[in-house]
Amino acid sequence: MTVLTDDEQESVRAALRYFKRRSGSWKTIAPALGFGKMTVSLVASGNKPVSTKMAYCVARFAGVGVDDVLRGRFPPPVTCPHCNRQFVP
């Protein structure tokens, strides 16, 4: 069994929070990821560890490689969760 590092888990949580801001609720995100609403909520809040399965599901939903999610490259740090516009600092 592969265990994700704390940094990798936080990167997945950041992607989950981004999806929630884009959609408005866990109710719309959870089925797309293949998890229950409560599970996604607990993982995103840090009250439950991120599984490798969830990391892969988040990457698939985002349309990026799992490595991009685990390393914090998705979503890009300057991406607006509402319009998806990327700002250049």
C-alpha positions in Angstrom: 0.0 0.0 0.0 1.4 3.4 -1.0 1.1 6.2 1.6 1.0 9.8 0.4 3.3 12.3 2.1 1.8 15.2 4.0 2.7 17.6 1.2 1.0 15.3 -1.4 -2.1 15.0 0.7 -2.3 18.8 1.1 -1.9 19.2 -2.7 -4.9 16.8 -3.2 -6.9 18.7 -0.6 -6.1 22.0 -2.4 -7.5 20.5 -5.6 -10.6 19.3 -3.8 -11.2 22.8 -2.3 -10.7 24.3 -5.8 -13.4 22.0 -7.2 -15.7 22.9 -4.4 -15.3 26.6 -5.0 -15.9 26.0 -8.7 -19.1 23.9 -8.2 -20.4 25.3 -4.9 -20.8 22.0 -3.0 -19.5 18.6 -2.3 -22.8 17.2 -3.5 -21.8 17.8 -7.1 -18.2 16.9 -6.8 -18.4 13.6 -4.8 -20.3 11.5 -7.4 -18.0 12.7 -10.2 -15.0 11.5 -8.1 -16.7 8.2 -7.2 -16.9 8.9 -3.4 -19.6 9.8 -0.9 -20.2 13.5 -0.1 -19.1 12.9 3.6 -15.9 11.1 2.6 -14.8 14.0 0.3 -15.7 16.5 2.9 -13.7 14.8 5.6 -10.7 14.3 3.4 -10.8 17.9 2.2 -11.0 19.2 5.7 -8.0 17.1 6.9 -10.1 14.9 9.2 -9.4 11.8 7.0 -6.2 10.9 5.1 -6.1 11.1 1.3 -6.0 7.7 -0.3 -4.1 7.0 -3.5 -7.4 6.1 -5.1 -8.8 9.5 -4.3 -5.6 11.2 -5.7 -6.0 9.3 -9.0 -9.7 10.1 -9.1 -9.0 13.8 -8.6 -6.4 13.8 -11.3 -8.7 12.0 -13.7 -11.5 14.5 -13.0 -9.2 17.4 -13.5 -7.9 16.0 -16.7 -4.3 16.1 -15.6 -1.6 13.6 -14.6 -1.7 12.4 -11.0 1.9 13.8 -10.6 0.5 17.3 -11.3 -2.0 16.9 -8.5 0.5 15.4 -6.0 3.1 18.0 -6.6 0.7 20.9 -6.4 0.8 21.9 -10.0 -3.0 21.6 -10.3 -4.7 23.9 -10.0 -2.0 26.4 -10.8 -1.5 28.7 -7.7 -2.8 31.8 -9.5 -6.0 30.3 -10.9 -9.3 31.9 -10.1 -11.7 29.2 -8.8 -14.7 31.1 -10.3 -13.7 31.9 -13.8 -10.6 29.6 -14.2 -8.6 32.6 -15.4 -4.9 32.4 -14.6 -3.3 35.5 -13.3 0.4 36.4 -13.9 1.9 37.8 -10.7 
